[in-house]
Amino acid sequence: MTKQDVLKYFGGTVKTANAIGVRHTTVSMWGKYPPEGRQCEIELLTAGTLKREPKKQPPCHHHPETKVS
């Protein structure tokens, strides 16, 4: 997933930040791709709709503290 994919999915910077529990300034500082750990979290939150880059990463696993809706 790219940053733009994430922003489009959640509806912008502020909504993305709220969905993953960070400040909007954190999301604004991402480069082309969200950080690797955030990509895994986002993949879980979106039930796999958004996939991590590169695709050769091991699969994400639900962690008990991860909020999955």
Secondary structure as UniProt FT lines:
FT   HELIX           3..10
FT   HELIX           13..20
FT   HELIX           24..28
FT   HELIX           36..45
FT   TURN            46..48
FT   TURN            55..56
FT   TURN            64..65
//
